[in-house]
Amino acid sequence: MMNNVITWFELPVNNFDRAKKFYENVFEISLTQMEIEGFKSLTFPFDGSNVSGSLVQNQGN
């Protein structure tokens, strides 16, 4: 049985610092910054059973 229909999400953002501060404050979490092949993201915590996702650098969205 599937507990969560959504398993991963990505939200485009223009200002990483502002978005990081906002989401960390609202959800009382720490986001992890990652960069892979020039693609920057801030990843929400994931414990193996929860829905997670990331904030991604807006590239024309």
Secondary structure, 3 states (H helix, E strand, C coil): CCCCCCCEEEEEECCHHHHHHHHHHHHCCCCEEEEECCEEEEECCCCCCCCEEEEEECCCC
